[in-house]
Amino acid sequence: MSVDTMASNELFVQSQGYLVSEMNGEKVMLSIENGKYYNLGQIGGRVWELIESPASIQDVVDRLVAEYVIEPEDCQRQVRQFLQQLKAEGLIQAGKE
């Protein structure tokens, strides 16, 4: 699925099976299944927190725009790209509302 085909009514939620910790203000994760390490960074870590419960792209964008200085269109694009990367790695699951 490309970034452009991610539906606005899709809900994204964290996949299970990862040890998550904070290191120097950034979220880092370790996959229990494959031993792979991920550094989500500070903002990526915030996105991770926002999808602890199922959330739409717009839900995430609205929260980030309220918390950070970023234009909504730029935020939307970057969140879509980030979620696509997480999905490709199996770190999140997507479903419809």
MIFISE-944241 format. One record per residue: residue in one letter; x, y, z of N, C-alpha, C, CB in turn. Coordinates in nm, 2 decimals, decimal comma. Glycine has a CB too. Layout:
<atoms>
<'A' <X Y Z> <X Y Z> <X Y Z> <X Y Z>>
...
</atoms>
This chain:
<atoms>
<'M' <0,09 -0,12 0,00> <0,00 0,00 0,00> <0,09 0,12 0,00> <-0,10 0,00 0,12>>
<'S' <0,07 0,21 -0,09> <0,15 0,33 -0,10> <0,09 0,44 0,00> <0,15 0,39 -0,24>>
<'V' <0,17 0,54 0,03> <0,13 0,64 0,12> <0,00 0,71 0,07> <0,24 0,75 0,14>>
<'D' <-0,01 0,72 -0,06> <-0,13 0,79 -0,12> <-0,26 0,71 -0,10> <-0,11 0,82 -0,26>>
<'T' <-0,25 0,58 -0,08> <-0,37 0,50 -0,07> <-0,41 0,47 0,07> <-0,35 0,37 -0,15>>
<'M' <-0,34 0,52 0,16> <-0,38 0,50 0,30> <-0,51 0,58 0,32> <-0,27 0,55 0,40>>
<'A' <-0,61 0,51 0,36> <-0,75 0,57 0,37> <-0,76 0,65 0,50> <-0,85 0,46 0,38>>
<'S' <-0,83 0,76 0,48> <-0,85 0,85 0,60> <-0,92 0,79 0,71> <-0,92 0,98 0,56>>
<'N' <-1,00 0,68 0,68> <-1,08 0,62 0,79> <-1,00 0,50 0,85> <-1,21 0,57 0,74>>
<'E' <-0,88 0,47 0,81> <-0,80 0,37 0,86> <-0,75 0,41 1,01> <-0,68 0,34 0,78>>
<'L' <-0,76 0,31 1,09> <-0,71 0,33 1,23> <-0,58 0,25 1,24> <-0,81 0,28 1,33>>
<'F' <-0,48 0,32 1,31> <-0,35 0,25 1,33> <-0,33 0,23 1,48> <-0,24 0,34 1,27>>
<'V' <-0,27 0,12 1,51> <-0,24 0,09 1,65> <-0,11 0,01 1,65> <-0,36 0,00 1,71>>
<'Q' <-0,04 0,02 1,77> <0,09 -0,05 1,79> <0,07 -0,20 1,78> <0,14 -0,01 1,92>>
<'S' <0,16 -0,26 1,72> <0,17 -0,41 1,72> <0,22 -0,45 1,86> <0,25 -0,47 1,60>>
<'Q' <0,20 -0,57 1,90> <0,25 -0,62 2,02> <0,38 -0,69 2,00> <0,15 -0,72 2,09>>
<'G' <0,46 -0,71 2,11> <0,58 -0,78 2,10> <0,71 -0,70 2,09> <0,58 -0,87 1,99>>
<'Y' <0,70 -0,58 2,14> <0,82 -0,49 2,14> <0,85 -0,43 2,28> <0,80 -0,37 2,04>>
<'L' <0,97 -0,43 2,31> <1,02 -0,37 2,43> <1,05 -0,22 2,40> <1,14 -0,44 2,50>>
<'V' <0,98 -0,13 2,47> <1,00 0,01 2,43> <1,06 0,09 2,55> <0,86 0,08 2,39>>
<'S' <1,15 0,17 2,53> <1,22 0,25 2,63> <1,25 0,39 2,58> <1,35 0,18 2,68>>
<'E' <1,28 0,47 2,67> <1,32 0,61 2,64> <1,47 0,62 2,66> <1,24 0,72 2,71>>
<'M' <1,54 0,68 2,56> <1,68 0,70 2,58> <1,72 0,84 2,53> <1,76 0,59 2,50>>
<'N' <1,76 0,93 2,61> <1,80 1,06 2,58> <1,68 1,14 2,51> <1,92 1,06 2,49>>
<'G' <1,56 1,11 2,56> <1,44 1,18 2,50> <1,39 1,12 2,38> <1,48 1,32 2,47>>
<'E' <1,44 1,01 2,33> <1,39 0,94 2,21> <1,34 0,80 2,25> <1,50 0,93 2,10>>
<'K' <1,24 0,76 2,17> <1,19 0,62 2,19> <1,27 0,52 2,11> <1,04 0,61 2,15>>
<'V' <1,31 0,42 2,18> <1,38 0,31 2,12> <1,31 0,18 2,14> <1,53 0,30 2,17>>
<'M' <1,31 0,09 2,05> <1,23 -0,04 2,06> <1,32 -0,15 2,02> <1,11 -0,03 1,97>>
<'L' <1,29 -0,27 2,08> <1,35 -0,39 2,04> <1,24 -0,49 2,01> <1,45 -0,44 2,16>>
<'S' <1,25 -0,56 1,90> <1,16 -0,66 1,86> <1,20 -0,79 1,94> <1,15 -0,69 1,71>>
<'I' <1,10 -0,84 2,02> <1,13 -0,97 2,09> <1,14 -1,08 1,99> <1,02 -0,99 2,19>>
<'E' <1,06 -1,07 1,88> <1,06 -1,18 1,78> <1,19 -1,20 1,70> <0,94 -1,16 1,69>>
<'N' <1,24 -1,08 1,65> <1,35 -1,09 1,56> <1,48 -1,02 1,61> <1,31 -1,03 1,43>>
<'G' <1,47 -0,97 1,73> <1,59 -0,90 1,79> <1,63 -0,77 1,72> <1,70 -1,00 1,78>>
<'K' <1,55 -0,72 1,63> <1,58 -0,60 1,56> <1,55 -0,47 1,65> <1,50 -0,59 1,43>>
<'Y' <1,64 -0,38 1,64> <1,64 -0,25 1,72> <1,59 -0,14 1,63> <1,78 -0,22 1,77>>
<'Y' <1,50 -0,06 1,69> <1,44 0,06 1,62> <1,46 0,18 1,70> <1,29 0,04 1,58>>
<'N' <1,50 0,29 1,64> <1,50 0,42 1,71> <1,40 0,51 1,64> <1,65 0,49 1,70>>
<'L' <1,29 0,54 1,71> <1,18 0,62 1,66> <1,21 0,77 1,67> <1,05 0,59 1,72>>
<'G' <1,31 0,81 1,74> <1,33 0,95 1,76> <1,23 1,01 1,86> <1,33 1,02 1,63>>
<'Q' <1,24 1,14 1,87> <1,15 1,21 1,97> <1,01 1,23 1,91> <1,21 1,35 2,00>>
<'I' <1,00 1,28 1,79> <0,86 1,30 1,73> <0,80 1,16 1,69> <0,87 1,39 1,61>>
<'G' <0,88 1,07 1,64> <0,83 0,94 1,61> <0,79 0,87 1,73> <0,94 0,86 1,54>>
<'G' <0,86 0,89 1,84> <0,81 0,84 1,97> <0,68 0,89 2,01> <0,92 0,86 2,07>>
<'R' <0,66 1,02 1,99> <0,53 1,08 2,02> <0,42 1,02 1,94> <0,53 1,23 2,00>>
<'V' <0,44 1,00 1,81> <0,35 0,93 1,72> <0,32 0,79 1,78> <0,40 0,92 1,57>>
<'W' <0,42 0,72 1,82> <0,40 0,59 1,88> <0,31 0,59 2,00> <0,54 0,53 1,92>>
<'E' <0,33 0,69 2,08> <0,24 0,71 2,20> <0,10 0,73 2,16> <0,29 0,82 2,29>>
<'L' <0,08 0,81 2,05> <-0,05 0,85 2,01> <-0,13 0,73 1,95> <-0,05 0,96 1,91>>
<'I' <-0,06 0,63 1,90> <-0,13 0,51 1,85> <-0,12 0,39 1,94> <-0,06 0,47 1,71>>
<'E' <-0,11 0,42 2,07> <-0,12 0,32 2,17> <-0,26 0,26 2,17> <-0,09 0,37 2,32>>
<'S' <-0,36 0,35 2,15> <-0,50 0,31 2,12> <-0,52 0,34 1,97> <-0,60 0,38 2,21>>
<'P' <-0,61 0,27 1,91> <-0,63 0,30 1,76> <-0,66 0,44 1,74> <-0,75 0,21 1,71>>
<'A' <-0,59 0,50 1,64> <-0,61 0,64 1,60> <-0,60 0,65 1,45> <-0,51 0,73 1,67>>
<'S' <-0,67 0,75 1,39> <-0,66 0,78 1,25> <-0,54 0,87 1,23> <-0,79 0,84 1,20>>
<'I' <-0,50 0,88 1,10> <-0,40 0,98 1,06> <-0,44 1,12 1,11> <-0,37 0,97 0,91>>
<'Q' <-0,56 1,15 1,09> <-0,61 1,29 1,12> <-0,60 1,31 1,27> <-0,75 1,31 1,07>>
<'D' <-0,63 1,21 1,35> <-0,62 1,22 1,50> <-0,48 1,25 1,54> <-0,66 1,09 1,57>>
<'V' <-0,38 1,18 1,48> <-0,24 1,20 1,51> <-0,20 1,34 1,46> <-0,15 1,09 1,44>>
<'V' <-0,23 1,38 1,34> <-0,19 1,51 1,29> <-0,25 1,62 1,37> <-0,24 1,52 1,14>>
<'D' <-0,37 1,61 1,41> <-0,44 1,71 1,49> <-0,36 1,73 1,62> <-0,58 1,68 1,53>>
<'R' <-0,32 1,62 1,69> <-0,25 1,63 1,81> <-0,11 1,69 1,79> <-0,23 1,50 1,88>>
<'L' <-0,04 1,65 1,69> <0,10 1,70 1,66> <0,10 1,85 1,63> <0,16 1,62 1,55>>
<'V' <0,00 1,89 1,55> <-0,01 2,03 1,51> <-0,04 2,12 1,63> <-0,12 2,05 1,40>>
<'A' <-0,11 2,06 1,73> <-0,14 2,14 1,85> <-0,02 2,14 1,94> <-0,25 2,07 1,93>>
<'E' <0,07 2,05 1,93> <0,19 2,04 2,02> <0,32 2,09 1,96> <0,21 1,89 2,06>>
<'Y' <0,33 2,10 1,83> <0,45 2,14 1,77> <0,42 2,25 1,66> <0,52 2,02 1,70>>
<'V' <0,52 2,32 1,63> <0,51 2,43 1,52> <0,53 2,36 1,39> <0,61 2,55 1,55>>
<'I' <0,42 2,32 1,32> <0,43 2,26 1,19> <0,30 2,29 1,12> <0,46 2,11 1,20>>
<'E' <0,31 2,31 0,99> <0,19 2,33 0,90> <0,12 2,19 0,89> <0,23 2,38 0,76>>
<'P' <-0,02 2,20 0,90> <-0,10 2,08 0,89> <-0,07 1,99 0,77> <-0,24 2,11 0,89>>
<'E' <-0,05 2,05 0,65> <-0,02 1,97 0,53> <0,11 1,90 0,54> <-0,02 2,07 0,41>>
<'D' <0,22 1,97 0,59> <0,35 1,90 0,61> <0,34 1,79 0,71> <0,45 2,01 0,65>>
<'C' <0,27 1,82 0,82> <0,25 1,72 0,92> <0,18 1,59 0,86> <0,17 1,77 1,04>>
<'Q' <0,07 1,62 0,79> <-0,01 1,51 0,73> <0,09 1,42 0,64> <-0,12 1,56 0,65>>
<'R' <0,17 1,48 0,56> <0,25 1,41 0,47> <0,36 1,33 0,55> <0,33 1,51 0,37>>
<'Q' <0,42 1,39 0,65> <0,52 1,33 0,72> <0,46 1,21 0,81> <0,59 1,43 0,81>>
<'V' <0,35 1,23 0,87> <0,28 1,12 0,94> <0,25 1,01 0,85> <0,16 1,18 1,02>>
<'R' <0,20 1,03 0,74> <0,16 0,92 0,64> <0,29 0,84 0,61> <0,10 0,98 0,51>>
<'Q' <0,40 0,91 0,58> <0,52 0,85 0,54> <0,57 0,76 0,66> <0,63 0,95 0,50>>
<'F' <0,57 0,82 0,78> <0,62 0,75 0,90> <0,54 0,63 0,93> <0,62 0,84 1,02>>
<'L' <0,40 0,64 0,92> <0,32 0,53 0,95> <0,34 0,42 0,84> <0,17 0,57 0,95>>
<'Q' <0,36 0,46 0,72> <0,39 0,36 0,61> <0,51 0,28 0,64> <0,40 0,43 0,47>>
<'Q' <0,61 0,35 0,69> <0,74 0,28 0,73> <0,72 0,18 0,85> <0,85 0,38 0,77>>
<'L' <0,64 0,23 0,95> <0,61 0,14 1,06> <0,53 0,02 1,02> <0,53 0,22 1,17>>
<'K' <0,44 0,04 0,93> <0,35 -0,07 0,88> <0,44 -0,17 0,80> <0,24 -0,01 0,79>>
<'A' <0,53 -0,12 0,72> <0,61 -0,21 0,64> <0,70 -0,29 0,73> <0,70 -0,12 0,54>>
<'E' <0,74 -0,24 0,84> <0,82 -0,32 0,94> <0,74 -0,41 1,03> <0,91 -0,22 1,02>>
<'G' <0,61 -0,40 1,02> <0,52 -0,48 1,10> <0,50 -0,42 1,24> <0,57 -0,61 1,11>>
<'L' <0,54 -0,29 1,26> <0,54 -0,23 1,40> <0,40 -0,19 1,43> <0,64 -0,12 1,40>>
<'I' <0,31 -0,17 1,33> <0,18 -0,12 1,36> <0,08 -0,21 1,27> <0,16 0,03 1,32>>
<'Q' <-0,04 -0,20 1,31> <-0,15 -0,27 1,24> <-0,25 -0,16 1,20> <-0,22 -0,38 1,33>>
<'A' <-0,32 -0,19 1,08> <-0,42 -0,09 1,03> <-0,55 -0,16 1,02> <-0,37 -0,03 0,90>>
<'G' <-0,66 -0,09 1,04> <-0,79 -0,14 1,02> <-0,89 -0,03 1,00> <-0,83 -0,23 1,14>>
<'K' <-1,00 -0,06 0,95> <-1,10 0,04 0,92> <-1,18 0,07 1,05> <-1,20 0,00 0,81>>
<'E' <-1,24 0,20 1,05> <-1,33 0,24 1,16> <-1,45 0,15 1,16> <-1,36 0,39 1,15>>
</atoms>
